[in-house]
Amino acid sequence: MNPSTDIVANENPQANTASALAFAAGLFFSFRIVFTVFSVRVLGAEPQTGAATALALKLCLLGLVCFTLLGSANRTLGSMLQLSSIRWVFAFLALSGCSLMWSTTASLWASTVYWFGTASDVAIVIVLLRTGSLSGVGNSLMKGFVWGACCIALIAWIMPTQYDLRLGDEDFFNSNQIANICALALFFAQFLMRRKEGKFGFVTFFLAVTLLRSLSKTTIVAFVVSAGYLIIQDRSIGKKTKILLTIAFTFVVLVFWGLFEAYYDLYTTSGNQAETLTGRTAIWAYVLNAALEKPWIGHGFDSMWKVIPLFGTFEARHAENELLQVFYCYGVAGVIMLFGVYGSLYRQSRRLSEGPFKVIFVSILFFAVVRGLAEAEPFDLLLPLWTVVMIAMLADSAGGIDRAMAHVLLPVGSDLSNRGQSVPGIAIGR
């Protein structure tokens, strides 16, 4: 893609509209998890009411985006599909959608609605990125998501804690959801700060403390590992800043140490056995045995919730492991899709020149992979498909600037495509 296209798009009034809608979309993507708990705990309605409200708002947003932006576009869908990451996203959506024909789901109608919800997320981002500037839409999506995450964090602090001291509501607003949104928002905030798109210092601190206070074990471990990689590898962060961050993290851990000890006592004595590591291994064993019954195309989309038997009193919504979840639902074909999505995005990010954006993109992917060892999503991937599309486009835009700079720096007549030469520190090629 031509980097100059993005510059021209910034001067287009329609690009400003796309950025505003992108902010609304990002805000919705993070804030929507509150609809169900609000409808049940505050309004006394059924859980389906909250899910239906979220879906209705999403369809309204998709309709508004399409109605406003489909008139003209800065890039075609065909040009976007040149990126292998986006092709893998479409392939994964196609496989999951087709699997509804053989799915053992408890309700085919409800599962179909959930699939359309996942596909709508991708459609919204695709339309936004086709029309607006890549930087404008990408930045606005992240800003909206970050501020939505702040609202979620604030609500989580206000709500009564769960019986095991974790934030949120065990049934409809659980700590894993809260922690995952805070973690993803933290990475987005880091990206925005490096792009000089605002000051998010207090926001970063608030989200980080909320993530730690959530007591979501897997998410905290995944974030610490991936954030540690980011801090070590990002050369834009000074040594003094790295030391201060380490001291701040240690201080916050010490402040919460009493809470951690209390939670550990509850976790080992009064916690739900199915939610412990031992309980997870039982779920893994069952899911693996069931997946081997249909190893090639799996049991289909949304084929676990209210379908597989209870584990004591615990009803598993997913396999507690992303690889097993995909293998159970879509078989070997799904595993290929999973490696295709993550692998193509990793390769694309690694081709970028050394810098903070490359490190952040790889850290986000690293976070999803580590978290996937003991977590999963029933409908989407742990790194949401709409996020994959956004990162792929931003990485391609950054790669286009790298290539343009490389051609400027090279002597006239140099041929990179045939000899694979590169300028030091600049990645060449797609």
ABEGO torsion letter per residue (X at the ends): XBAAAAAAAAABAAAAAAAAAAAAAAAAAAAAAAAAAAAAAAAGBBAAAAAAAAAAAAAAAAAAAAAAAAABBABBAAAAAABAAAAAAAAAAAAAAAAAAABABABAAAAAAAAAAAAAAAAAAAAAAAABBAAAAAAAAAAAAAAAAAAAAAAAAABBBBAAGBBEBAAABBAAAAAAAAAAAAAAAAAAAAAGAEBAAAAAAAAAAAAAAAGBAAAAAAAAAAAAAAAAABAABBAAAAAAAAAAAAAAAAAAAAAAAAAAAAAAAABBAAABAAAAAAAAAAAAAAAAABAAAEAEBGAABGABBBBEABBBABAGBAAAAAAAAAEAAAAAAAAAAAAAAAAAAAABBBEAAAAAAAAAAAAAAAAAAABBBAABBABBAAAAAAAAAAAAAAAAAAAAAAAAABBBGBBAAAAGBBBBGBBBEX
